[in-house]
Amino acid sequence: MLVKILLLVVFFASMILIGFISRKHAKNVNDFVLGGRSVGPWLSAFAYGTSYFSAVVFVGYAGQFGWKYGIASTWIGIGNAVIGSLMAWAILGRRTRVMTQALSAKTMPDFFGKRFDSNALKIAASAIAFVFLIPYTASVYNGLSRLFGMAFDIPYIWCVIAMAVLTAVYVLLGGYMATALNDFVQGLIMIGGIIAIIAAVLNGQGGFSQALIKLSEVKPADGEALAVAQTGVFDSFFGPDPLNLLGVVILTSLGTWGLPQMVQKFYAIKSEKAIKTGMIVSTFFAVVIAGGCYFLGGFARLFDGEAIHGANGAMVYDAIIPSMLSSLPDILIGIVIVLVLSASMSTLSSLVLTSSSTLTLDFINGTVVKKMSEKKQLLCIRAFVVFFIVISVVIAADPPTFIAQLMGISWGALAGAFLAPFVYGLYWKGTTRFSVWASFAFGVGITVANMFFKFIASPINAGAIAMVGGLIIVPIVSLLTPKMSKEHTDKMFKCYEEKVEVTRKTAIEDK
């Protein structure tokens, strides 16, 4: 217990110290929200990766999908690395940085408002972000609480409050730069922790080969929705249900392209070099963290027992990973706690900073209050940081459903609404204002309707359908609706044509 407490004390102290050090980087709105658009490659990459992966992945998704799909759930981590990190940086990184700076856009709703010359779109986007970032924020706490309960026997609510207060302190002090620096430290902890945990868990099963042999002998339980008769499905290449597995890969990988808290990391990139380095580093980070989490979860069936079943015998997916780790030595449990704290706090800080800046800059300023000074905007953002953390604590105190479902609803609505118009808006002059409205309506509509009528069994699949549907709807609606003026679109895309000087090692002159 002493070891675990000491690890936590050191972790908490370092987070607060970074907050104080970063105060000088949070003197105006641009600094507080985007770090002055001068964040280097390693900080950008780790900020992206740690915002991507939280207790939702480590506890909720790894447990649930590892149980359902076995070792094939590792494909989710591979998809996260290739689609959610590598391709996201390659396709969105440079264009997002260039156009958002040209437009002086600090948030995703601000981008929509300026790119499509519509204040109404900006307000609608900020409302969608405000509503659907909250469920995701609440889900971050839930996964953490189960591990704290296992390690310290501390009541759930106190875990939630402690994490919320600590996150609020360093975000309020240093804004985006404090978040990015803490993300870097937390990311290093996550990499070392996940490697140590996988090695310890597999060693407890006799090693990787022996654990795989045991997994090959497991049969689905009677009455399972995905039940098949034969053994050997949970150690197979695509698992027992490849179609639903594909839905999870799409939601958790492609979804990052449309999430405000992820895309806004590209707004703050310092240089071209930072994009290239950041792409490589964030992909490596995703391979280790996401790949490691889902790989570990793939062995969940070897840890079946009373601890992961509720009073009525129903499966409690969120209890699977804590149960797997409960027999580890104290030093490793301490590492697990710090690992999941790191993952959760980095995601939480990103979510509340995104939510508060969006609500202030895109909704309050210019709509509720016609003209806010820089000082008042900064004060308002900080006030909303506290507000969002308090709201998320209240919701997290009595979460309505499993972690994966909470995240599925949030990601489905946000990415379903924003992904397609954002990507097309960066690349295609023909994207129309009406197509953006259509994407907003479809993404939010299908997610909310499915919450009530459940015409799609899984909210994960509903979210995946919302994203893919948006990519089809936007070009179709754009071709059928009035185009934006050529003058406006040319102005928007002029930033890509500006001439810049580079060194010869970057580009060879054309003679």
C-alpha positions as CSV (number, residue, x, y, z in Angstrom):
1,M,0.0,0.0,0.0
2,L,2.9,2.4,0.8
3,V,4.4,1.8,-2.6
4,K,1.1,2.5,-4.4
5,I,0.5,5.7,-2.3
6,L,4.1,7.0,-3.0
7,L,3.6,6.5,-6.7
8,L,0.4,8.5,-6.6
9,V,1.9,11.3,-4.6
10,V,4.9,11.6,-7.0
11,F,2.5,11.5,-10.0
12,F,0.1,14.2,-8.5
13,A,3.0,16.5,-7.5
14,S,4.6,16.4,-11.0
15,M,1.2,17.2,-12.7
16,I,0.8,20.3,-10.4
17,L,4.4,21.4,-10.9
18,I,4.0,21.3,-14.7
19,G,0.8,23.4,-14.3
20,F,2.7,26.1,-12.5
21,I,5.7,26.0,-14.9
22,S,3.2,26.4,-17.8
23,R,1.5,29.6,-16.5
24,K,3.6,31.9,-18.7
25,H,2.2,30.1,-21.8
26,A,-1.4,30.9,-20.9
27,K,-1.5,34.7,-20.9
28,N,-4.0,35.1,-23.8
29,V,-6.7,33.1,-25.5
30,N,-4.5,31.8,-28.4
31,D,-1.9,30.6,-25.9
32,F,-4.4,29.1,-23.5
33,V,-6.4,27.2,-26.2
34,L,-3.6,26.4,-28.7
35,G,-0.3,26.9,-27.0
36,G,0.4,29.9,-29.3
37,R,0.4,27.4,-32.3
38,S,4.0,26.6,-31.4
39,V,3.8,23.1,-30.0
40,G,6.7,20.8,-31.1
41,P,6.4,17.4,-32.7
42,W,6.9,15.2,-29.7
43,L,4.4,17.2,-27.5
44,S,1.9,17.3,-30.4
45,A,2.2,13.5,-31.0
46,F,1.8,12.6,-27.3
47,A,-1.0,15.1,-26.9
48,Y,-2.8,13.4,-29.8
49,G,-2.1,9.9,-28.5
50,T,-3.0,10.4,-24.9
51,S,-6.2,12.3,-25.8
52,Y,-7.1,9.3,-28.0
53,F,-6.6,6.5,-25.4
54,S,-8.0,6.7,-21.9
55,A,-9.6,4.4,-19.3
56,V,-12.3,4.0,-21.8
57,V,-9.9,2.0,-24.0
58,F,-7.9,0.3,-21.2
59,V,-10.8,-0.8,-19.0
60,G,-14.0,-0.5,-21.1
61,Y,-13.1,-1.4,-24.7
62,A,-10.3,-3.8,-24.0
63,G,-12.4,-5.8,-21.6
64,Q,-15.6,-5.8,-23.6
65,F,-14.2,-6.4,-27.1
66,G,-11.4,-8.7,-25.8
67,W,-14.2,-10.9,-24.3
68,K,-16.3,-10.8,-27.5
69,Y,-13.7,-11.2,-30.2
70,G,-10.7,-12.8,-28.4
71,I,-7.2,-12.2,-29.7
72,A,-8.7,-10.8,-32.9
73,S,-9.6,-7.6,-30.9
74,T,-5.9,-6.7,-31.6
75,W,-7.2,-5.6,-35.0
76,I,-8.9,-2.7,-33.3
77,G,-5.5,-1.4,-32.0
78,I,-3.9,-1.9,-35.5
79,G,-6.8,0.1,-37.0
80,N,-6.3,2.9,-34.4
81,A,-2.7,3.1,-35.3
82,V,-3.0,3.0,-39.1
83,I,-6.3,4.9,-39.7
84,G,-6.7,6.8,-36.5
85,S,-3.1,8.0,-36.2
86,L,-1.0,7.6,-39.3
87,M,-3.6,8.4,-41.9
88,A,-5.2,11.2,-39.8
89,W,-1.9,13.0,-39.5
90,A,-1.0,12.4,-43.2
91,I,-4.4,13.5,-44.6
92,L,-5.5,16.2,-42.0
93,G,-2.4,17.5,-40.3
94,R,-0.9,19.9,-42.7
95,R,-4.1,21.2,-44.3
96,T,-5.8,21.7,-41.0
97,R,-2.8,23.7,-39.6
98,V,-2.6,25.9,-42.8
99,M,-6.3,26.6,-43.3
100,T,-7.2,27.1,-39.6
101,Q,-4.3,29.6,-39.2
102,A,-5.4,31.5,-42.3
103,L,-8.9,31.7,-41.0
104,S,-7.8,32.5,-37.4
105,A,-10.0,29.6,-36.4
106,K,-9.3,28.3,-32.8
107,T,-11.9,25.6,-32.7
108,M,-13.7,23.2,-35.0
109,P,-17.1,25.1,-34.8
110,D,-15.1,28.3,-35.6
111,F,-13.7,26.5,-38.7
112,F,-17.2,25.5,-39.9
113,G,-18.5,29.1,-39.4
114,K,-15.6,30.8,-41.3
115,R,-15.1,28.1,-44.0
116,F,-18.8,28.0,-44.9
117,D,-19.5,31.7,-44.1
118,S,-22.3,30.8,-41.6
119,N,-22.6,31.9,-38.0
120,A,-25.5,29.5,-37.6
121,L,-23.3,26.6,-38.5
122,K,-20.8,27.7,-35.9
123,I,-23.4,27.9,-33.2
124,A,-25.0,24.5,-34.2
125,A,-21.5,22.8,-34.1
126,S,-20.7,24.3,-30.7
127,A,-24.0,23.0,-29.4
128,I,-23.4,19.5,-30.7
129,A,-19.9,19.5,-29.2
130,F,-21.2,20.8,-25.9
131,V,-23.9,18.1,-25.6
132,F,-22.0,15.1,-26.8
133,L,-18.5,15.6,-25.2
134,I,-20.2,15.2,-21.8
135,P,-21.0,11.5,-22.1
136,Y,-17.4,10.8,-23.1
137,T,-16.1,12.8,-20.2
138,A,-18.2,10.8,-17.8
139,S,-17.0,7.5,-19.2
140,V,-13.4,8.4,-18.5
141,Y,-14.1,8.5,-14.7
142,N,-16.0,5.2,-14.6
143,G,-13.1,3.1,-15.9
144,L,-10.7,4.7,-13.5
145,S,-12.9,4.1,-10.5
146,R,-13.0,0.3,-10.8
147,L,-9.2,0.1,-10.7
148,F,-9.0,2.4,-7.7
149,G,-11.6,0.3,-6.0
150,M,-9.6,-2.8,-6.7
151,A,-6.3,-1.3,-5.5
152,F,-7.3,0.9,-2.6
153,D,-10.8,0.0,-1.7
154,I,-11.7,3.7,-2.0
155,P,-15.4,4.7,-2.7
156,Y,-16.0,5.5,-6.3
157,I,-17.1,9.1,-5.8
158,W,-13.9,10.0,-4.0
159,C,-11.8,8.7,-7.0
160,V,-13.9,10.8,-9.3
161,I,-13.6,14.0,-7.2
162,A,-9.8,13.6,-6.7
163,M,-9.1,13.1,-10.4
164,A,-11.4,16.0,-11.4
165,V,-9.8,18.5,-8.9
166,L,-6.2,17.6,-10.0
167,T,-7.1,17.9,-13.7
168,A,-8.8,21.3,-13.1
169,V,-5.8,22.7,-11.3
170,Y,-3.2,22.1,-14.0
171,V,-5.6,23.0,-16.9
172,L,-6.6,26.3,-15.2
173,L,-3.0,27.1,-14.5
174,G,-1.3,26.4,-17.9
175,G,-4.0,25.7,-20.4
176,Y,-3.0,23.8,-23.6
177,M,0.7,23.9,-22.9
178,A,0.3,22.4,-19.4
179,T,-2.0,19.8,-21.0
180,A,0.6,19.0,-23.7
181,L,3.5,18.8,-21.3
182,N,1.6,16.6,-18.9
183,D,0.4,14.5,-21.9
184,F,4.1,13.9,-22.7
185,V,4.9,12.7,-19.2
186,Q,1.7,10.7,-19.0
187,G,2.4,9.1,-22.4
188,L,5.8,7.8,-21.3
189,I,4.2,6.3,-18.2
190,M,1.5,4.6,-20.4
191,I,4.1,3.1,-22.7
192,G,6.2,1.6,-19.9
193,G,3.2,0.5,-18.0
194,I,1.4,-1.4,-20.7
195,I,4.5,-3.3,-21.6
196,A,5.1,-4.3,-18.0
197,I,1.5,-5.3,-17.5
198,I,1.2,-7.5,-20.6
199,A,4.4,-9.3,-19.7
200,A,3.2,-9.9,-16.1
201,V,-0.3,-11.1,-17.1
202,L,1.0,-13.5,-19.8
203,N,3.7,-14.8,-17.4
204,G,1.0,-15.6,-15.0
205,Q,-0.6,-17.8,-17.7
206,G,2.6,-19.7,-18.4
207,G,3.8,-17.3,-21.2
208,F,2.3,-16.2,-24.5
209,S,2.3,-19.6,-26.2
210,Q,0.7,-21.4,-23.2
211,A,-1.9,-18.6,-22.9
212,L,-2.8,-18.9,-26.6
213,I,-3.2,-22.7,-26.2
214,K,-5.6,-22.1,-23.3
215,L,-7.5,-19.6,-25.2
216,S,-7.9,-22.0,-28.2
217,E,-9.7,-24.4,-25.8
218,V,-12.4,-21.9,-24.7
219,K,-15.9,-22.3,-26.1
220,P,-18.5,-19.5,-26.1
221,A,-21.0,-19.9,-23.2
222,D,-24.5,-21.3,-23.9
223,G,-26.9,-18.6,-24.8
224,E,-24.3,-16.0,-26.0
225,A,-25.5,-13.9,-28.9
226,L,-22.3,-14.7,-30.8
227,A,-22.2,-18.4,-29.7
228,V,-20.7,-20.9,-32.1
229,A,-20.3,-24.6,-31.4
230,Q,-16.6,-25.1,-31.9
231,T,-13.6,-24.2,-29.8
232,G,-10.7,-22.2,-31.3
233,V,-12.7,-19.1,-32.3
234,F,-11.1,-16.8,-29.7
235,D,-7.6,-17.3,-30.9
236,S,-8.5,-17.2,-34.6
237,F,-7.4,-14.4,-37.0
238,F,-10.7,-12.6,-37.3
239,G,-12.6,-14.0,-34.2
240,P,-16.2,-15.2,-33.9
241,D,-17.9,-12.1,-35.4
242,P,-15.8,-10.2,-38.0
243,L,-18.6,-7.9,-39.2
244,N,-19.2,-6.4,-35.8
245,L,-15.4,-6.3,-35.2
246,L,-15.2,-4.1,-38.4
247,G,-17.8,-1.7,-36.9
248,V,-15.6,-1.2,-33.8
249,V,-12.5,-0.7,-35.9
250,I,-14.3,2.0,-38.0
251,L,-15.8,3.8,-35.0
252,T,-12.6,3.9,-32.9
253,S,-10.2,4.6,-35.8
254,L,-12.0,6.8,-38.4
255,G,-13.9,8.6,-35.5
256,T,-10.8,10.5,-34.5
257,W,-11.0,12.5,-37.8
258,G,-14.1,14.2,-36.7
259,L,-13.6,14.7,-32.9
260,P,-13.0,18.3,-31.9
261,Q,-10.5,17.4,-29.1
262,M,-8.4,15.3,-31.6
263,V,-8.5,17.5,-34.7
264,Q,-7.7,20.7,-32.6
265,K,-4.3,19.1,-31.9
266,F,-3.4,19.9,-35.5
267,Y,-4.3,23.6,-35.0
268,A,-1.4,23.9,-32.6
269,I,1.4,22.3,-34.6
270,K,4.6,24.4,-34.9
271,S,6.1,23.5,-38.2
272,E,6.3,21.1,-41.2
273,K,8.9,19.0,-39.4
274,A,6.6,18.7,-36.4
275,I,3.9,17.2,-38.7
276,K,6.3,14.5,-40.1
277,T,7.8,13.6,-36.7
278,G,4.4,13.8,-35.0
279,M,2.9,11.4,-37.5
280,I,5.6,8.8,-36.8
281,V,5.6,9.2,-33.1
282,S,1.8,9.1,-32.6
283,T,1.6,6.0,-34.8
284,F,4.2,4.2,-32.7
285,F,2.4,5.4,-29.6
286,A,-0.9,4.0,-30.9
287,V,0.6,0.6,-31.8
288,V,2.0,0.2,-28.3
289,I,-0.9,1.5,-26.3
290,A,-4.0,0.6,-28.4
291,G,-2.4,-2.6,-29.8
292,G,-1.2,-3.6,-26.3
293,C,-4.6,-2.9,-24.6
294,Y,-6.7,-4.9,-27.0
295,F,-4.1,-7.6,-27.2
296,L,-4.2,-7.9,-23.4
297,G,-8.0,-7.9,-23.5
298,G,-8.0,-10.7,-26.0
299,F,-7.1,-13.1,-23.2
300,A,-10.1,-12.0,-21.1
301,R,-11.8,-15.4,-21.3
302,L,-9.0,-17.0,-19.3
303,F,-10.1,-14.9,-16.3
304,D,-13.8,-15.8,-16.2
305,G,-15.1,-15.8,-12.6
306,E,-17.6,-14.4,-10.2
307,A,-15.8,-11.0,-10.1
308,I,-16.9,-10.2,-13.7
309,H,-20.5,-11.2,-13.3
310,G,-23.3,-9.1,-11.7
311,A,-25.8,-10.3,-9.1
312,N,-28.1,-11.7,-11.8
313,G,-25.2,-13.4,-13.6
314,A,-25.0,-10.8,-16.4
315,M,-21.5,-9.9,-17.7
316,V,-19.9,-6.8,-16.3
317,Y,-17.5,-5.9,-19.0
318,D,-15.9,-3.0,-17.1
319,A,-14.8,-5.4,-14.4
320,I,-12.8,-7.7,-16.7
321,I,-9.5,-5.9,-16.9
322,P,-9.4,-5.0,-13.1
323,S,-10.1,-8.7,-12.4
324,M,-7.2,-9.7,-14.7
325,L,-4.9,-7.3,-12.8
326,S,-6.0,-8.0,-9.2
327,S,-3.5,-10.8,-8.6
328,L,-0.4,-8.7,-9.8
329,P,2.2,-7.7,-7.2
330,D,1.6,-4.3,-5.5
331,I,4.3,-2.5,-7.4
332,L,2.7,-3.5,-10.7
333,I,-0.8,-2.6,-9.4
334,G,0.7,0.8,-8.5
335,I,2.0,1.2,-12.1
336,V,-1.4,0.2,-13.4
337,I,-3.1,2.9,-11.3
338,V,-0.6,5.6,-12.5
339,L,-1.0,4.3,-16.1
340,V,-4.8,4.6,-16.1
341,L,-4.6,7.9,-14.2
342,S,-2.3,9.2,-16.9
343,A,-4.5,8.0,-19.7
344,S,-7.7,9.3,-18.1
345,M,-6.4,12.7,-17.0
346,S,-4.9,13.5,-20.4
347,T,-8.1,12.7,-22.1
348,L,-10.2,14.6,-19.5
349,S,-8.0,17.7,-19.7
350,S,-8.3,17.7,-23.5
351,L,-12.1,17.2,-23.4
352,V,-12.8,20.0,-20.9
353,L,-10.4,22.4,-22.6
354,T,-12.1,21.7,-26.0
355,S,-15.6,22.0,-24.5
356,S,-14.9,25.3,-22.6
357,S,-13.1,27.0,-25.4
358,T,-15.8,26.0,-28.0
359,L,-18.6,27.2,-25.8
360,T,-16.9,30.5,-25.0
361,L,-15.5,31.4,-28.4
362,D,-18.2,30.0,-30.6
363,F,-21.4,30.5,-28.6
364,I,-21.0,33.1,-25.9
365,N,-18.7,35.5,-27.7
366,G,-20.6,37.2,-30.6
367,T,-23.9,35.6,-29.8
368,V,-24.8,35.9,-26.1
369,V,-22.3,38.7,-25.6
370,K,-21.7,40.8,-28.7
371,K,-18.1,41.7,-28.0
372,M,-15.9,40.1,-25.3
373,S,-12.4,41.4,-24.5
374,E,-9.5,39.0,-24.5
375,K,-9.4,39.1,-20.7
376,K,-13.1,38.3,-20.4
377,Q,-12.8,35.4,-22.9
378,L,-9.9,33.9,-21.0
379,L,-11.8,34.2,-17.7
380,C,-14.9,32.7,-19.3
381,I,-13.0,29.7,-20.7
382,R,-11.5,29.0,-17.2
383,A,-15.0,29.3,-15.6
384,F,-16.3,26.8,-18.1
385,V,-13.4,24.4,-17.5
386,V,-14.6,24.2,-13.9
387,F,-18.3,24.0,-15.0
388,F,-17.6,21.1,-17.4
389,I,-15.6,19.2,-14.8
390,V,-18.4,19.6,-12.2
391,I,-21.1,18.5,-14.7
392,S,-19.0,15.4,-15.7
393,V,-18.5,14.5,-12.0
394,V,-22.3,14.7,-11.4
395,I,-23.0,12.4,-14.4
396,A,-20.2,10.1,-13.6
397,A,-21.5,9.6,-10.1
398,D,-24.4,7.6,-11.6
399,P,-23.4,6.6,-15.1
400,P,-26.3,5.4,-17.2
401,T,-24.7,2.5,-19.1
402,F,-21.4,0.7,-19.9
403,I,-18.3,2.6,-20.8
404,A,-18.3,1.4,-24.3
405,Q,-21.9,2.5,-24.9
406,L,-21.2,5.9,-23.4
407,M,-18.3,6.4,-25.7
408,G,-20.1,5.0,-28.7
409,I,-22.9,7.5,-28.4
410,S,-20.5,10.4,-28.0
411,W,-18.1,9.4,-30.8
412,G,-21.0,8.4,-33.1
413,A,-22.8,11.8,-32.8
414,L,-19.6,14.0,-32.9
415,A,-17.7,12.2,-35.7
416,G,-20.9,11.4,-37.6
417,A,-21.8,15.1,-37.7
418,F,-18.3,16.6,-38.1
419,L,-16.0,14.2,-39.9
420,A,-17.3,14.4,-43.5
421,P,-17.8,18.2,-43.8
422,F,-14.5,18.8,-42.1
423,V,-12.5,16.6,-44.4
424,Y,-14.3,17.7,-47.6
425,G,-14.1,21.3,-46.4
426,L,-10.3,21.1,-46.3
427,Y,-10.0,19.5,-49.7
428,W,-13.0,20.3,-52.0
429,K,-14.2,23.7,-53.0
430,G,-17.5,22.2,-54.1
431,T,-18.6,21.4,-50.5
432,T,-21.8,23.4,-49.8
433,R,-23.3,24.9,-46.7
434,F,-26.4,22.7,-47.1
435,S,-24.2,19.5,-47.1
436,V,-22.8,20.5,-43.8
437,W,-26.3,20.9,-42.3
438,A,-27.2,17.5,-43.8
439,S,-24.2,15.8,-42.2
440,F,-25.0,17.4,-38.8
441,A,-28.6,16.2,-39.0
442,F,-27.7,12.7,-40.1
443,G,-24.9,12.1,-37.6
444,V,-26.8,13.4,-34.6
445,G,-30.1,12.1,-35.8
446,I,-29.1,8.5,-36.3
447,T,-27.3,8.4,-33.0
448,V,-30.0,10.0,-30.9
449,A,-32.8,8.0,-32.6
450,N,-30.9,4.8,-32.0
451,M,-30.6,5.6,-28.3
452,F,-34.4,5.5,-28.0
453,F,-35.6,3.1,-30.7
454,K,-32.5,0.8,-30.9
455,F,-33.0,-0.1,-34.5
456,I,-29.3,-0.8,-34.7
457,A,-28.4,-3.3,-31.9
458,S,-25.0,-1.8,-31.0
459,P,-24.4,2.0,-30.6
460,I,-20.9,1.2,-31.8
461,N,-22.3,0.1,-35.2
462,A,-24.7,3.1,-35.2
463,G,-21.7,5.4,-34.8
464,A,-19.8,3.7,-37.6
465,I,-22.8,4.0,-39.9
466,A,-23.2,7.7,-39.0
467,M,-19.6,8.4,-40.0
468,V,-19.6,6.4,-43.3
469,G,-23.0,7.8,-44.1
470,G,-21.8,11.3,-43.8
471,L,-18.9,10.7,-46.2
472,I,-21.6,9.7,-48.8
473,I,-24.2,12.3,-47.9
474,V,-21.9,15.4,-48.1
475,P,-20.8,15.0,-51.8
476,I,-24.3,14.0,-52.9
477,V,-26.0,17.0,-51.2
478,S,-23.2,19.3,-52.4
479,L,-23.8,18.3,-56.0
480,L,-27.6,19.0,-55.6
481,T,-27.5,22.3,-53.7
482,P,-26.4,25.8,-54.6
483,K,-22.6,26.3,-54.6
484,M,-20.9,28.9,-52.5
485,S,-19.5,31.9,-54.3
486,K,-16.3,31.4,-56.3
487,E,-14.9,34.5,-54.6
488,H,-15.4,33.0,-51.1
489,T,-14.1,29.5,-51.9
490,D,-11.0,30.9,-53.7
491,K,-10.3,33.0,-50.7
492,M,-10.6,30.0,-48.4
493,F,-8.2,27.9,-50.5
494,K,-5.7,30.7,-51.3
495,C,-3.7,29.8,-48.2
496,Y,-2.6,26.6,-49.8
497,E,-1.1,28.4,-52.8
498,E,1.1,30.8,-50.8
499,K,4.8,30.5,-51.8
500,V,7.2,29.6,-49.0
501,E,11.0,29.1,-49.1
502,V,12.4,25.8,-47.9
503,T,15.9,24.3,-47.7
504,R,17.2,22.1,-50.5
505,K,17.1,19.0,-48.3
506,T,13.3,19.5,-48.2
507,A,12.7,20.1,-51.9
508,I,14.9,20.0,-55.1
509,E,14.5,23.0,-57.3
510,D,12.8,22.5,-60.7
511,K,15.1,23.7,-63.5
